[in-house]
Every structure is written in structure tokens, then in C-alpha cells.
Amino acid sequence: MWLLGAFISAAFLGVYDVFKKKALSDNAVIPVLLLNTIFSSLIFIPFILLSAFTNVLDDSLFYVPTIGFEQHKYVFLKSIIVLSSWVFGYFSMKHLPLTIVGPINATRPVLVLLGAIFVYGEHLNLYQWIGVSLAVCSFIFLSRTGHKEGINFKHDKWIYFLILAAILGAISGLYDKYLMAPVSSGGLGFDKMVVQSWFNIYQMMWMSLVFLCLWYPFRHKVAPFKWNYYIIGISIFLCLADFVYFYSLSLEGAMISIMSMVRRGSVIVSFAFGAFILREKNLKGKFFDLLFIIIGMIFLYLGTK
């Protein structure tokens, strides 16, 4: 069941990447990111209030338990990690082709895999190792393809932004496992809705400060902000992807190394958009490399049967 949730989350993430690319086209990054955190918070604030002051959501998937300062500080830390990853990721998304950003983002599971093995002691079977190996190969091939588009991986700052976003995203994935794993398994046993609801609110607070201090005073000297409805789509599909992900991660037997790898299958959705809608370059080579990801996902699925 948790693996199915990972695949569903991946599909939502793919659409999220598409909306993000469209929202950032010729647009200011920081206001878009701020609005994303605001809309995401508005989605979850009603769940927090209804859970705290009524019995409407009791025993439902949307119930948000009340927590104290000791728990809030862990979620607060998660908001810093995720928002840092988003800032680097949004800037790189704006300046790089979608068919390059998606595959490089998909290297996150390799970092999560290493962390899951050394930190959590997870073990992979033969099918799962084959799936991971094929996915790693595809990431390497796709990264090399980027050179054909004149992107110098050693000197392009947006590539470094993207790599930093991937590293921080991997750290966030490992931290999620720690937050929501049962206490008996070495985790904190946090409720999934607590984590998703409050980290969105904390991100909105942080992003408001960034907006007021780093963008608004210099708004006439940088790229202007233009409203578009894709910004709302970013928040909706990200919240859906994270909700399914957190729910699946809370299920017994869920493996963060496999879930992270499957979620990066979202690159298939974003790749298709970049190929057929944005008409990006060097698609033949990229598509061949992308097949490694698809076959790798199949082996990961077989490994959980």
C-alpha cells in the first residue's frame, strides 16, 4: 500500500513541477515562492482549527493533533530545511530546461538511499538494487546530455543551485523518516498531519521575512512579479503530493529509500511536458536515458512484492 502511495505522490509531483515551470516563466522567484507557502498554509489552517476547536475531524485522516513546543521545534527545523531547498530549486528551475532539472532532481534518492542504509539500517533486495542501479545510470546519462545544450556543469551557478536543492531535499526526506517513524523504531512518531500542516505555516512565516527583507525593497531593480493562475496549481499539487507521501511513509514497513526513488519518477511527467509542450532540445537522447528510470521503477516495484 505504501508503494502505491509513492507512485501516486510521484504523479502529483510531476504536475507540480510543470506548474512551477510555467509560474516562474519570466517571473520573480521570491514572490511566487511566498504565494506558494501562503496558499499551502490556507489549505491546512482550517484542518488545524477544526481539530482544535471541534470534533468534526476526529478519527479522520485530516485530524491534526495538538502538540507542544518540544514537538514544534522539530517541525520548525524541517521548515528551514525544506524552504532552503525550495529557494535553490526555484531559481534553478527558472533558468534551466525542464528536461534537465527533472533528471538532476531525480538524483535525490541516491543520497536518501545512502542515508537510509547508514542511518536507518535499511536493506535492499536484489530487485531493489537493480532498480536503484538502473536509475543511477539514467541520471548520469541525462546529466551528460545537458552538455549538448551548452550547459557547463562545472561553471553554471544554476547547476550548483540545483545540486544544493537536491542535497537539502535528500536531508529533508531522511528527516521525515525520523519524524514519523514509530518510537519503537527509533523515530519520534509524529502524526503526518502535524508535520505537513505546521511546516507549511512555518515556511510562510520564513518566506514572508525573505520577501520583506530581500525582495520588496529591491523590487524595481530585479525581475518584476506577474500574477498567473499556475501559482495556485503549485500549492494544490504540492499539498496533494506531500499528503499522500506522508500518509504512505507513516504506514508499517514503508522504506524511505524506495519511496524517495519512486517519487522521483515524477520526472516522467515533467519530461513529457518539456518535450511535447515546451519543445525542448536533444529529446531523443534524453528519452533513451529516461527509459532507465522507467525500468528501474519496475524493478523497485517487483522488489516489494
Buried (B, 14 or more C-beta within 10 A) or exposed (E): EBBEBBBBBBBBBBBBBBBBBBBBEEBBBBBBBBBBBBBBBEBBBEBBEBBEEEEEBEEEEBBBEEBEEEBEEBBBBBBBBBBBBBBBBBBBBBBBBBBBBBBBBBBBBBBBBEBBEEBBEBEBEEBBBBBBEBBBBBBBBBBEBBEEBEBEBEEBEBBBBBBBBBBBBBBBBBBBBBBBBEEEEEBBEBBBBBBBBBBBBBBBEBBEEBBEEEBEEEBEEEBEBEEBEBBBBBBBBBBBBBBBBBBBBBEEEBBBBBBBBBBBBBBBBBBBBBBEEBEBBBBEBBBEBBEBBBBBBBBBBBBBE
